[in-house]
Amino acid sequence: KWSKSYSAIKPKGYVHMSLISEIANPYLGAFVGGLFFGLAYCTASCLPVVAGYIAGVGSGFKQSIRITLIFNTGRIIAYTLIGALIGLFSGLLGFFVSAEAISPFQIYSSLAFGLVTVAIGVMLLVQARKPQCNCSGTDTNVAVRRVRRFGVDFGAFTLGFTRGLIVCVPLILLLSTSLTLVDPVGSIAIAVLFGLGTTISPLLLLGGVTGWLLSKAPL
């Protein structure tokens, strides 16, 4: 039953899952899977979002890497929630991963991500057009201050969190194949390790390079 559900949502070109399933340790397999998919899939889908945000706040190389890390932290937390839900309600997994059941969730999570992206983009555009004063000698970028509180860039975090809620098929497959091997806490660990694996990807470096290039470009 589950195999039919998986095949219904499995993306085209998804032929390397067998390589990951060869790894006996589910935790190591989750981390390696994150590394593998972070090389291409995660970088291609997340870089446009990260680059657009970096362009909006006007960051350099180091700050852009920090923004990318915060974005990835949001994704990892979203993956952790998904791992916890699947671990706690594993009996419903066959229903959860069916094409009929997952489509509405994908639609609503994609809409939430789109609304957050638009809202943050509009805020950055509006704040960037307001006059700035350097009277205090501190950071004059109003847009940056508006999305950063207590040293945390909530704009980048929110983008990453909502992006992570859009169901990642490789993560769901990894969690489903490990249900008989781990307990609910183990499912959370697998989701976290997968997210950490995707974080160690070209996305981190490319985010920093994007900030460096934009800092050298004309206004």
N, C-alpha and C positions, 0 to 999 in steps of 0.2 A: 504493500500500500504506500509506504513512505517513498520507495524508489520511484514510483510513478509520480508522486507529488514533486520530488526533486527534479525529475526530468522535465516536468512542466515549466519550472522556473529557471532551469539551468541555462545560462547565457550561451550564445554561440561562441565557439572557440574555447570552451571551458573543458580542456582535455588534460590538464595537469594535476587534477585532484588526486588521481591514482598515485602520483609521485609522493604526495604528502601522506596519503593513507599507508604508505609503506613504512612510515616511521611509527614504531611500536608505542613510544611514549606520547600520550595525547597532548601533554603540555609542550613538549618540544615540537610536536607536529603543528600546534597552533602558532607557536612563535615563528617557525620556518614558513608556514603558510602566510603569515603576516608579512614577512620579509619578501616573499615571492610576489605577492599581489601588490605590495607597496612599490615595487620597482616600476610598474607600468600602470595598472588599473587605478590605484589610489592617487598616484601622482597626476595622471591625466584628468581625473574627475575633480580633484580638489585644488589643483594649482590655479585655475582661472579665478576661483573664489578668493583664494589667499592673495593672489597678485592684485586683484581688484581692490581688496581691502587695504593692502599695503600702499597702493597708489593713492587711496583716499586719505590715509593718515600721514603720508609723506615720511616714511621711515627710511633709515639707512640700513647698512648690512646687519649690524648686530641687533638692532631693534626689530628688523624684519624676521630674523631667525627666532627671536623671542616671540613674536606674534605667531609664527608658524607653530612653535611649540605649544602655545596656549590654544591655538586652533585644534591641534592634535589631541591635547588634553581633553577638550570638549568631546571630541570623537570617542576617545577611550572611555569616558564616563558614560556616553550613550551606549557603547558596546557592552559595558558592564551591566547596565540596566537590562539590556536584551538578554545577556547571559543569565542574569538572575531570574528573569521571567521564564526563560526556557527551562532552567534548572528546577524551578519550583512547580511549573506546570508541564512537566515533560509528557504527561499523559495526553495532553492536548496538542502535542507537536505535530502529529499527522494532519490535524486540521489546520494548524497555524501555518504550515509551509505549503499548503495546497495553493494552486494558482488562483482559485476562486476566493480564498480567504485573504491572501496576501495582497491582492490588487488594491482593495479599498484602503488598507493601511499604507501602502506605498503612495497612493494618491494624496491622502491627507498629510502624511509626513513630508512629501514633496512640496505640497502647498504651504505648510508651516515654514519649511526652509526657504521657500521663495519669498514669503511675506517678510520674514526676518531679514533676508538679504536686501530686499527693496527698502525696508524701513531704515536699516543702517546706512544704506547708500544715500537715501534722501537726507538723512541727518548730517552725514559728512558733507554733502554738497551745500546744504544750507549754512552750516557752520563755517565752511571754508570761504563763503562769500561775505561773512560778517567782518567788519573792521577789527583788527587786532591791536592790542596795546602791549608794549614791552616795558611798562612802567615798573614792574616788580623785578625785571631781569630774569624771570623764570620762563618756562616753556610757553610760547605764545600760540601754539597750535590749539585753538579752541576745540576743534574736532577730536583731537587726541584726548584732551582732558575730559570731554563729554562721554567717551566710551571707556575711560579708564577710571576705576575707583579702587582705592586701597592698594594701589600698585598692580592691580589685575586688569587686563584688557578684556572687559566684558563683551565688547563687540566681537573680537576674534573668538572668544570662548563660546558665545551664543551661536555664531556661525558654525563652529565645529560641532557643537552639541546637536543642533538641528540637522546638520548634514549627516551625523552619525546615526540619527534615528531612522533615516531612509535605509530600509533593510538591506544589509550586505549579504548577498547570496553565499559567497565563500564562507563567511562567518557562520551563517545558519547551518551550512553543510558540515562544518567542523564540529559545531555543537551537537548536531544530531547524531553524528557517527560516534561521539564520545559519551553519549548518555549512559551506555551500559558499562562504561569504564570509570566514571567519576560520579561524585555526589553533587548536589546543587552548588555547594561552595566551589567544587572543581569546575563547574560550568562557568562560574564567574571568573575563576582564574584563567580559563581558556580564552574567554572573551578579552580579558585584560592583556594577556600575552599576545594574542592576535593583533590587538590595537597597538601594542608597543612595537611589534614587528613592522607594522605599516608605517609607524613613525620614523623608523630608521630607513629612510627612503630618499630618493633624489628630491622629494618635495621640500625637505628641510634646507638643503643647499640652494635649491632653485628659488625658494622664498627669500633667502638672504641676498642672492644675486639680483633678484627683482628689485629689492629695496635699494641696492647699491647702484644699479643702472638708473633707476628713477631719480635718485639723489644727484646724479650727474647730468640728467637731462634738463633741458630748458623748462621753465615754469609752464 
